[in-house]
Amino acid sequence: TGGGIEQLKNIHWQQRSAAVLLGTVILAGSCGFVMDTDIAAAAASKNKSTYEQNAVPQVISLMSPSVVGIIGKAASGGGEVDDRYNLAHGTGVIWKSDGWIVTNAHVVDGLTGITIVTSDGKSYKAKGVYSDPMSDIALVKINAKSLKP
């Protein structure tokens, strides 16, 4: 029934969201970001919400430069006329400063002419795309240096 399909979509979305959140936490830890570990400060703020502690804006501020846009041409099926407006887009995260981007496989699978746009507005053509649809994770390689993971 329609309700069952919607329920499955919601479960899939929750799993994907949890994976992205976990991946962001892992990337943040591997890139040397250290959250507030001062026990005294943590104890003093234990009665405040995460938002009141300014944690959410701090994480956004730290992570935003690492977020990239991914744009590509969606594969056209069955001999359709080439449509230059048939574009797809998604996001990814800079994993390594030398041009490795982590994203979801469903973002890049089936795209051609993939372009990565960094938070400073620079554009890079994808040099390689490595995707695992089963785990819905992908790596995109661009020729760039000194990116902010």
Disulfide bonds with the S-S distance in Angstrom:
none
